């Protein structure tokens, strides 16, 4: 998930982070000014303390400050381009603090975590050596090393076989302990299953050589979690590298073209609604879309 990008683009990324902090600082100042005026007019000491408490929500978090320093001084920046990043960033601005699940750990992880201040951002990474390197450099990131049951070379057979396995069907689909459905992510940390995710970024695992895990299970599991959502609202799923056949095919099979709401470069954005509690679902139908 690494790439070298000219310094001018580095500053664009940094500017996004700075914009949020500057906005917060201005809002903080307005709160204090309002509190001072209230104190002058009403002599209420509690007014300023309430304003300070409210403004504290807009103060920069340590990870945001770390992100600014990192991207301002590093020659290695996120793989996604500005148009692709902006799609996810715009949703994070609306929803943060949110529960944000990211498949993949890399040079962009610090950015994603900083764009979700006070929210939960969790990273899943299959490459142990890379996991150890990134978490050593950024120990404050919330991340787990995970293993996948699939290989990219199995993609076509998995696409056929799930249609014959009832535990994969939308009406019965679940993830934790679902050993029969080979596309279900099993054996992951409890935090993965116990959290209801508002946004999911599928930019891993590796999917460019035959023995790589591929993103088949990540895409299928994202669809299952979105459909099983209990909270109101949709689940936002961002899938990168849709220029590749497997990513595109599995997205259209499980995330559904009708739920695709935006796209830029190699990234597709889906807004998937939960299945209504009173909806009639054919238990024998394998189709997600």
N, C-alpha and C positions, 0 to 999 in steps of 0.2 A: 504493500500500500504506500510505497515511497516513490518520489520522483523529484527531479531537480527542476525548479521553475525560476525564471528571471527575477531579480530583486524587486522590480516594480510590482510584480504580482504578489510577492511576499508582503509588500506594504499594503496591498489591497486587503489581504487577509487580516493583517494587523489592524487596519482601519475599521473593519467590521467590529472587532473586539473593542477598540478604543471608543467607537461610537456609543456602544452600550454603556461604557463606564462614564463617558462625558455626560450622556443623558442622565445617568443616575446621579452624578455630582450636581448637575443643575437642579434636578428635582430635590435633592437633599438641601441645597441652598434655599430653594423656594419654601420648603417646609420650615426651615429655621427662621427665615424672614417673616413668614406668616405667624410663627409662634411669638417672635419678638413683638410684633404689632399687637398681638392679642394680649401679651403681658403688659404692654404700655397702656392699652385701653381698658382692660378688665382686671389687671393685676392678679391674674390667675397663674400661679406657679406651675400648676399641672398641665397647662396648655403646651408649654415648651417641652415638657417631658414626653407628652403624647406625640408631639411632632417629631421629636428626636427618635422615638421608638419606631414611628412609621417610616421615617427616612432611612433608618438602619437597614430596612429591607432592600434598599437600592444601593447600598455600599458594595464596592467590589469585593468579591470573595478571593481568597488566596490563589485558587486555581486560575481565576481570570487574570490576575496580575502575573502569574507564572506564564500563562499563555502569551500575553503581550510581549514579555521579555524573550520568550522562546522564538516566536515567529518573526520578531523584529531583528533577531540576530542570526537565525539559522538559514542555511541555503537549501534545506530540505523541507518542503511544505506539503500540504495535503495533495493526494492524487487527483481528487475531484477538482474541476475547474470552478470558477466563480459562479457561473450560471447554475451548475449542479448544486453547489453548496447553498446558494440562495434559496432554493426550493425548500430544503429542510430547515434553513435558518428562519424563514418566514413563518413556518409552522411552530417552531420552537418559541419564537417571539410571542405568539398567541397563547401557547399552552404552558410555558414554563412558569413555575417549577413542574416538571412532568416526569413520568417514568419512561426512560429512553433506553432501549436495548440496541446494542451495536454488535453485529457479527463482524469481528475483526479488530485487531489491535495494531496501531501503527502510528505514523507521524501525524495523523489527523486526530488522534484520540484526545489529545490535550485541548484541541479546538472544540470538539463535540462536548466534552465535559464542561468547558467554560461557557458554552452557549446555553447550558441548562443549569444556571446557578440555583443552588438550594434544592434542585431536583435529584432524582436517582438516575445516574447514567452508568450502565453496566456493559462491560466489554467481554466478549467470548473469543478466545483465540486457540487455534488447534496446534500451532507450531510452538513447541515447548521452548526451543532456543530463542525464538523471537519474543515469546511471552516473557522470558526471564530478562532479556535485554531491555525491553520497553518498561517493564515494571521496576527494574532497577533504576532506570533513569527518571521514571515518574512514579514513585511509590504511592502517591496519593490517588492514583487512578483505581477505580473499582473494577477489578478484572478477574476472570477465572480461566484457567487452562482447561480445555475440554477435548473430548475425542468424539469423532463421528463414525457411524457404522457403514457409511457408503463410500463408493469410489466413483469418480466421474465416468469411467467406462461402463458403469451399470445404469446410466441415466435412462437409456431407452427401455431396458427391461423393467426398471422400476416404474416407468410411466405406464407400462402395460400391466404389470402385476398388481398394482394398487387397486385396480378396478375389480379384482377378484378377491380382495381381502376386506371383509365387512368392517374390520376395526379401523380401516382407513376412510370409510365413507363419512361424508359430512355430518350425517345424523348421529353418528356414534363416535366420531373422532375425538381423541384425547391424546395427550403426550406422555405424561409421567407413567412409566411402567408398560407402555404399549409396545411390547416386543414383537407382536405379530405384524404390525405395520412398519415396514422397513424405512418408511419416510418420516416416521415420528421420531423426534429427538428425545432420546431416553438417557438416563444416567447422568444428567446434568445437575448442577447444584440446586438445592431447594429454592434458592432465591429466584432462579429462572422461572420455576413453575408457580411460586406463591405470589408473584407480583403481576398485577394487571398492567400491561405495557400500553402506553399511549402512542408511542412512536417506535418503529423498528427499522433499523438501517441494515440492509443485507449487502455487505461489501466484502464478504468472506463466507466460508473458507476458500482456500485455493480452488481454482476450477480451470486450470489451463494445461494439465497433463493427465494422462489416463488414470494414474494411481492416486491422484489428489481426491480429497473428499467430495468436491463439487458442492454446489449450493442447492441441490435438489431438496434435501431434508430441511434446510433453513427456510426455503420458500414455502414448502408444504406446512411446516410448523407455524410460520408467521400467519398463514391463512387460517389455521385451526385456532390460534390464539385470538385472532381478530373476530372470528365468527362466535367464539365462546365468551366474548367480552360481556361483563355484567354491568359495568358503569355506563352511563349515558354517553352518547357520542360515538364517532367512528374511531377506528384504529388506523393510523397513518403508517404505511409501509413504503420504504424507499429502497429500490433495487438498483444496484449499480452494475455496469457491464452488460447491459441488455443487447449490446451488439453481438454477443456470443449466443450461439444456438440454444444451448441448454438453459441459460437464464431466461431467454425470451420464451421458449416453449413452456417451461414450468410456470412462468409468470402468467401466461395466457390460460394455462390449465387450472391454476389454483388461486391466483390473485384476481383474475377476471378483468378482461378488457373494459367491461362496463363500469368498473370501479376506478379506472385510471383517470386521474384528474389533472395531471401535469407531467411534463417531460422536458428534459434539457440534456443535450449531449448524449451520454450513455446512461442516464438515470431516468427511471420511471417512478412516479409517485402515485400510490393507490390510497384511496380513502375507503376502507372496508367497514360496512355497518355490521353490528352484531345480529345474529339470528334472533328475531323476536321470540319472546317466551311462549307466545301462543301460536307461533307459526307452524304450519303443517309441512313436515319434511318427510319425504319418502325414505324410509329406512333402508330400502334396497337400491337407492340411487347413488352411484359413485360420483356424480358430477358436482363440482364446486361452483361452476359458472353456468 
